[in-house]
């Protein structure tokens, strides 16, 4: 019965703070919800275990179709690491710094190809490493404050 929650999530995303479901429905809902921020590459994910064992990964998974091409958006993975800092290591300040670095990087206009209109792709699109480097630069600025 994942069809109605998928519709509700897309129509009224602010109604949900947390969605708890089994893995297959979680995969379906996270893929459907990827339209909200504009790309699955932006979405972090965590599977939080009852015993304290947690797993973190971007909602888009490993993206084997683009592996090794340098075009994947690393933001989902980086935000998954922020979740790990928060939930596994209880390092809230560090998690907030990573999230702020991602936010500031995106505000500055740095974009991977999945975040641009097809008419905008080309020299404005950065690759995986350049996006990661831009986020690290912002994180260094935040840490220096």
SERO-4910 file (N, C-alpha, C, O; in steps of 0.05 Angstrom, whole numbers):
BEGIN
 pado doro    nc1    nc2    nc3   cac1   cac2   cac3    cc1    cc2    cc3    oc1    oc2    oc3
  Unk    A     16    -24      0      0      0      0     17     25      0     13     43     17
  Unk    A     36     26    -18     55     49    -20     44     71    -38     55     93    -38
  Unk    A     24     66    -54     15     86    -73      4    111    -60     11    133    -68
  Unk    A    -13    108    -40    -24    132    -27     -2    148    -11     -2    172    -14
  Unk    A     15    135      4     36    150     17     54    165     -3     63    187      3
  Unk    A     59    153    -26     76    166    -46     62    191    -56     74    212    -59
  Unk    A     36    189    -61     20    213    -70     20    234    -48     25    258    -54
  Unk    A     15    226    -23     14    246     -1     41    259      3     43    283      8
  Unk    A     63    244      1     90    254      4     96    276    -16    109    296    -10
  Unk    A     87    271    -41     93    290    -62     74    315    -60     83    337    -64
  Unk    A     49    310    -54     30    332    -52     34    349    -27     30    373    -27
  Unk    A     40    337     -4     42    350     22     67    342     37     65    330     58
  Unk    A     91    348     26    115    338     39    119    349     68    132    335     84
  Unk    A    108    372     74    112    383    101     96    368    122    100    373    146
  Unk    A     78    351    114     62    335    133     80    313    146     73    302    167
  Unk    A    103    307    134    120    285    143    146    296    155    160    311    142
  Unk    A    152    288    179    179    293    190    196    268    186    220    271    179
  Unk    A    185    245    191    199    219    188    180    199    176    156    199    183
  Unk    A    190    182    159    174    160    149    188    134    156    212    131    150
  Unk    A    174    117    170    186     91    178    171     70    162    147     67    163
  Unk    A    187     54    147    175     33    131    196     11    126    219     15    133
  Unk    A    188    -10    114    207    -31    107    222    -22     82    214     -3     68
  Unk    A    244    -36     75    263    -27     55    251    -22     27    256     -1     15
  Unk    A    235    -41     17    224    -37    -10    207    -13    -12    209      3    -31
  Unk    A    188     -9      7    171     15      6    188     40     10    182     61     -1
  Unk    A    209     38     27    226     61     31    240     69      5    243     93     -1
  Unk    A    249     49    -10    262     55    -36    242     68    -55    249     87    -69
  Unk    A    217     59    -56    197     70    -73    191     99    -65    190    117    -82
  Unk    A    187    103    -39    181    130    -29    204    150    -33    199    173    -40
  Unk    A    228    141    -29    251    159    -32    255    166    -62    261    189    -68
  Unk    A    250    147    -80    252    153   -108    230    173   -116    235    192   -131
  Unk    A    206    168   -107    184    186   -113    189    214   -102    183    234   -116
  Unk    A    199    216    -78    204    242    -65    227    257    -77    231    281    -72
  Unk    A    243    244    -93    267    257   -105    259    280   -123    275    298   -128
  Unk    A    234    281   -132    225    303   -149    223    329   -132    223    351   -144
  Unk    A    220    327   -106    217    351    -90    241    369    -89    238    393    -94
  Unk    A    265    359    -84    288    377    -85    299    381   -113    315    399   -118
  Unk    A    291    364   -132    300    367   -159    318    345   -170    322    343   -194
  Unk    A    329    329   -153    346    307   -162    349    286   -140    351    293   -116
  Unk    A    350    261   -147    355    240   -128    384    243   -117    389    233    -95
  Unk    A    401    256   -131    429    260   -122    432    278    -98    453    279    -86
  Unk    A    410    291    -90    411    309    -66    402    295    -41    405    306    -19
  Unk    A    390    271    -44    376    259    -21    393    240     -5    403    220    -15
  Unk    A    397    246     21    411    228     38    392    206     48    367    209     46
  Unk    A    402    185     60    385    164     70    399    151     94    424    149     94
  Unk    A    383    141    112    394    126    135    375    104    142    350    108    142
  Unk    A    385     81    146    370     58    157    379     56    186    401     46    192
  Unk    A    362     64    205    370     65    233    360     40    247    336     35    249
  Unk    A    379     24    256    373     -1    269    366      2    299    375     21    311
  Unk    A    350    -15    309    341    -14    337    365    -18    357    364     -8    379
  Unk    A    385    -32    348    408    -39    366    430    -18    365    450    -22    378
  Unk    A    426      3    349    447     23    347    464     19    322    481     36    316
  Unk    A    460     -2    308    474     -7    283    458      7    260    435      1    255
  Unk    A    471     26    247    458     42    227    473     40    201    498     35    200
  Unk    A    459     45    179    472     45    152    464     71    138    441     79    139
  Unk    A    483     84    126    479    109    112    487    107     83    508     96     77
  Unk    A    471    118     66    477    118     37    459    139     24    438    146     34
  Unk    A    468    149      1    450    167    -14    426    151    -24    428    127    -30
  Unk    A    404    165    -26    379    151    -35    383    139    -63    370    120    -70
  Unk    A    400    151    -79    404    141   -106    422    117   -108    426    106   -129
  Unk    A    432    108    -85    449     84    -85    475     88    -98    486    111    -98
  Unk    A    486     68   -111    513     70   -122    513     80   -151    535     85   -162
  Unk    A    490     83   -163    488     93   -191    508     79   -210    525     93   -222
  Unk    A    506     53   -213    525     38   -229    526     47   -258    547     44   -271
  Unk    A    505     59   -268    505     68   -296    523     91   -302    531     96   -324
  Unk    A    530    106   -281    548    129   -284    574    126   -268    590    145   -267
  Unk    A    578    102   -256    602     98   -240    627    103   -256    630     94   -279
  Unk    A    646    117   -244    672    122   -257    673    144   -278    694    149   -289
  Unk    A    650    156   -283    649    177   -304    653    205   -293    656    224   -308
  Unk    A    653    208   -266    658    234   -254    634    254   -257    638    278   -256
  Unk    A    610    243   -261    587    260   -264    566    257   -242    546    271   -242
  Unk    A    571    239   -223    551    235   -202    550    259   -183    571    272   -179
  Unk    A    527    265   -173    524    286   -153    531    274   -126    518    256   -117
  Unk    A    552    285   -112    560    273    -87    544    284    -63    549    276    -40
  Unk    A    526    302    -67    512    315    -45    497    295    -27    498    297     -3
  Unk    A    483    277    -39    468    257    -24    486    241     -5    480    235     17
  Unk    A    510    233    -16    529    218      0    540    236     23    543    227     46
  Unk    A    546    261     17    557    279     37    537    285     59    543    285     82
  Unk    A    512    288     51    491    292     71    485    267     87    476    268    110
  Unk    A    489    244     74    487    218     89    509    217    111    504    207    133
  Unk    A    533    227    104    554    229    124    547    247    147    554    242    170
  Unk    A    533    269    141    523    287    162    504    273    180    504    277    204
  Unk    A    487    256    168    468    240    185    484    221    203    476    217    226
  Unk    A    505    209    192    521    191    208    534    206    231    535    196    254
  Unk    A    544    230    226    556    246    248    535    251    269    541    249    293
  Unk    A    511    257    261    489    263    280    480    239    295    478    239    320
  Unk    A    473    217    281    459    195    294    478    174    305    471    161    325
  Unk    A    500    169    293    518    148    303    539    159    322    546    146    342
  Unk    A    549    183    316    571    194    331    562    217    350    578    227    366
  Unk    A    537    225    348    526    246    366    542    271    364    547    285    384
  Unk    A    550    278    339    566    302    334    549    323    319    553    328    295
  Unk    A    530    334    333    510    352    321    523    376    308    515    384    286
  Unk    A    542    388    321    555    412    310    569    406    284    567    421    265
  Unk    A    583    383    283    596    375    258    576    370    236    580    377    213
  Unk    A    554    356    243    533    351    223    521    377    212    517    379    188
  Unk    A    516    396    229    505    421    221    525    436    203    517    449    183
  Unk    A    551    434    209    571    447    192    572    435    164    574    450    144
  Unk    A    570    409    162    569    396    136    544    404    120    546    411     97
  Unk    A    521    404    134    496    413    121    498    442    111    489    448     89
  Unk    A    509    459    127    512    487    120    531    490     97    526    506     79
  Unk    A    553    475     96    572    476     74    558    468     47    563    480     27
  Unk    A    542    447     48    527    439     24    508    461     16    506    469     -7
  Unk    A    493    472     35    474    494     30    488    518     17    478    529     -3
  Unk    A    510    526     28    525    550     18    536    544    -10    536    562    -27
  Unk    A    545    520    -15    556    513    -41    534    514    -62    538    526    -84
  Unk    A    510    504    -56    488    505    -75    479    533    -79    472    541   -101
  Unk    A    478    549    -57    471    578    -60    490    593    -78    482    612    -92
  Unk    A    515    585    -78    535    599    -95    532    593   -124    545    606   -141
  Unk    A    515    573   -131    510    567   -159    525    543   -170    522    536   -193
  Unk    A    542    530   -153    556    507   -162    536    484   -166    521    478   -148
  Unk    A    537    471   -189    517    450   -195    529    428   -211    546    432   -228
  Unk    A    521    403   -205    527    381   -222    506    380   -244    486    394   -241
  Unk    A    511    365   -264    493    365   -287    464    358   -282    446    368   -295
  Unk    A    459    341   -262    432    333   -255    415    356   -244    391    354   -243
  Unk    A    428    377   -236    414    400   -224    410    423   -243    398    444   -236
  Unk    A    418    419   -268    415    440   -288    394    432   -309    390    408   -314
  Unk    A    381    452   -321    365    446   -344    383    437   -366    406    445   -367
  Unk    A    373    421   -385    389    412   -407    401    435   -422    424    433   -432
  Unk    A    387    457   -424    397    481   -438    420    494   -423    436    509   -435
  Unk    A    423    488   -397    444    500   -381    469    483   -379    490    493   -371
  Unk    A    467    457   -385    489    439   -381    512    447   -400    508    460   -420
  Unk    A    535    438   -393    559    445   -408    580    457   -389    586    445   -369
  Unk    A    590    480   -396    612    491   -380    604    498   -351    621    499   -334
  Unk    A    578    502   -346    569    509   -319    567    485   -301    569    488   -276
  Unk    A    564    461   -312    561    437   -296    589    428   -287    608    428   -302
  Unk    A    591    422   -261    616    412   -250    614    382   -246    591    371   -244
  Unk    A    636    368   -244    636    340   -240    635    333   -210    634    351   -193
  Unk    A    636    308   -205    635    297   -177    657    309   -160    651    320   -138
  Unk    A    681    308   -169    704    317   -152    703    347   -148    708    356   -126
  Unk    A    696    362   -169    694    392   -165    672    400   -146    675    418   -130
  Unk    A    650    385   -147    628    391   -128    637    385   -100    633    401    -82
  Unk    A    649    362    -96    660    355    -70    680    375    -60    680    382    -36
  Unk    A    698    383    -78    719    403    -70    706    430    -62    715    442    -43
  Unk    A    685    438    -76    671    463    -69    658    461    -42    659    481    -27
  Unk    A    647    438    -35    635    434     -9    656    434     13    652    446     34
  Unk    A    679    422      8    701    421     27    711    450     32    717    457     54
  Unk    A    713    466     11    721    494     14    702    509     32    711    524     49
  Unk    A    676    505     28    657    518     45    659    508     74    656    524     93
  Unk    A    663    482     77    667    471    104    691    483    118    690    488    142
  Unk    A    712    487    103    736    499    115    730    528    125    740    536    146
  Unk    A    715    543    109    707    570    117    691    569    143    695    586    161
  Unk    A    673    550    145    656    548    168    673    540    193    669    551    214
  Unk    A    691    522    189    708    513    211    727    535    221    734    536    244
  Unk    A    734    553    203    752    575    210    739    597    226    752    614    238
  Unk    A    712    597    227    698    618    241    699    614    271    688    630    286
***
